[in-house]
Amino acid sequence: MNEDCIFCQIVTGQLPSYKIYEDNNFLAFLDIYPFVKGHTLVVPKKHYRWVWDVENIGEYMEVCQKVVSHYRNLTGIDRINTFIFGEKVHHAHIQLLPNISPAEMDKIFQALALVRNTQLNKEEGEALVRRLSLSQS
């Protein structure tokens, strides 16, 4: 646990939360500054900086799937958007956004588009493939 981490404080009960799901390794709770109603954060109870560092990441994804399936069954809405950011709180978290309208989604994409101002050209794409490819021979 990281004593300075707000999510670790939520996990240990030092800070209150609106819990949606909890097991031995993971906790899902409502975001108190939601993009939409029902905006849920799924976090590992053990402190990890990044989602991709979570040792039992398969189990983590299964918990997210369980919450999403529950929301879909409960609301009848097929689309639950998912984001993995980690800049504001330095504790691995996956954000689930149920019931988000296309207009609300457009606002989020417009905000993200502000940093996406150039298109990848052929030379850059090929150079990146050479550098990043998992199938290097």
C-alpha positions as a printed Julia matrix, in Angstrom:
137×3 Matrix{Float64}:
   0.0     0.0     0.0
   1.06    3.55   -0.69
  -0.06    5.78    2.19
  -0.19    8.86   -0.06
  -2.37    7.18   -2.7
  -6.07    8.1    -2.61
  -7.09    4.72   -4.1
  -5.03    2.83   -1.49
  -6.87    4.88    1.15
 -10.19    3.86   -0.4
  -9.11    0.2    -0.5
  -8.18    0.24    3.21
 -11.37    2.08    4.2
  -9.57    5.25    5.32
 -11.65    7.13    2.75
 -15.29    6.36    1.97
 -16.42    5.08   -1.4
 -19.53    3.87   -3.18
 -18.57    0.23   -3.67
 -20.02   -1.69   -6.58
 -17.93   -4.86   -6.29
 -15.21   -6.21   -4.03
 -13.23   -9.43   -3.74
  -9.87  -10.32   -2.2
  -7.83   -8.62   -4.93
  -9.99   -5.96   -6.59
 -12.43   -3.18   -5.81
 -14.91   -1.41   -8.09
 -16.43    1.87   -6.93
 -18.19    4.91   -8.35
 -16.04    7.82   -9.49
 -16.95   10.9    -7.43
 -16.23   13.15  -10.42
 -18.04   11.09  -13.07
 -18.09   11.69  -16.81
 -21.53   10.03  -16.72
 -23.81    8.51  -14.09
 -22.46    5.12  -13.1
 -18.84    5.96  -14.04
 -16.99    3.18  -12.23
 -13.33    2.67  -11.36
 -11.93   -0.85  -11.02
  -8.67   -1.01   -9.07
  -6.38   -3.71   -7.76
  -6.19   -3.66   -3.97
  -2.42   -3.97   -4.16
  -0.76   -0.75   -5.27
   0.53   -0.8    -8.84
   1.4     2.34  -10.76
   0.21    1.0   -14.12
  -2.52   -1.42  -15.19
   0.04   -3.31  -17.28
   2.1    -4.06  -14.15
  -0.72   -5.88  -12.35
   0.57   -9.42  -11.79
  -2.83  -11.11  -12.12
  -4.01   -8.98  -15.06
  -6.21  -11.78  -16.42
  -8.16  -11.86  -13.17
  -8.31   -8.04  -13.29
  -9.91   -8.15  -16.74
 -12.35  -10.83  -15.55
 -13.5    -8.53  -12.74
 -14.01   -5.7   -15.25
 -15.96   -8.08  -17.48
 -18.1    -9.15  -14.51
 -19.0    -5.53  -13.68
 -19.66   -4.67  -17.34
 -21.85   -7.76  -17.79
 -23.8    -6.81  -14.67
 -24.34   -3.25  -15.95
 -25.39   -4.49  -19.38
 -27.89   -6.95  -17.89
 -29.19   -4.37  -15.44
 -29.67   -1.53  -17.92
 -30.22   -3.35  -21.21
 -27.58   -1.06  -22.73
 -25.03   -2.92  -24.82
 -22.35   -0.22  -24.89
 -20.13    0.29  -21.87
 -17.07    2.34  -22.78
 -13.74    1.58  -21.14
 -10.73    3.81  -20.61
  -7.35    3.16  -19.1
  -5.78    6.42  -18.0
  -3.42    6.85  -15.12
  -2.26   10.41  -14.96
  -4.33   11.95  -12.17
  -4.11    9.13   -9.63
  -0.94    7.04   -9.73
  -2.65    3.74   -8.96
  -3.7     1.32  -11.69
  -7.36    1.83  -12.58
  -9.75    0.97  -15.37
 -12.66    3.3   -15.97
 -16.03    1.92  -17.02
 -18.51    4.39  -18.51
 -22.01    2.93  -18.74
 -24.91    4.67  -20.33
 -22.75    7.22  -22.15
 -24.46    9.02  -25.0
 -22.81    9.56  -28.38
 -22.73   13.32  -27.64
 -20.93   12.75  -24.32
 -18.51   10.38  -26.03
 -17.85   12.99  -28.72
 -16.89   15.52  -26.03
 -14.35   13.1   -24.58
 -12.94   12.31  -28.02
 -12.75   16.02  -28.87
 -10.75   16.63  -25.71
  -8.42   13.75  -26.59
  -8.13   14.98  -30.19
  -6.5    18.2   -29.01
  -3.23   16.3   -28.64
  -3.67   14.37  -31.89
  -2.86   16.96  -34.51
  -0.72   15.08  -37.04
  -1.34   11.98  -39.1
   1.2     9.16  -39.18
   2.91    9.12  -42.57
   4.23    6.06  -44.42
   7.9     6.59  -43.48
   7.11    7.09  -39.79
   4.77    4.11  -39.75
   7.32    1.78  -41.33
  10.1     3.01  -39.0
   7.89    2.44  -35.96
   6.97   -1.05  -37.14
  10.69   -1.88  -37.49
  11.33   -0.55  -33.98
   8.27   -1.89  -32.15
   7.41   -5.15  -33.87
   7.23   -8.23  -31.66
   8.06  -10.45  -34.62
  11.63   -9.23  -35.15
  13.73  -11.7   -37.13
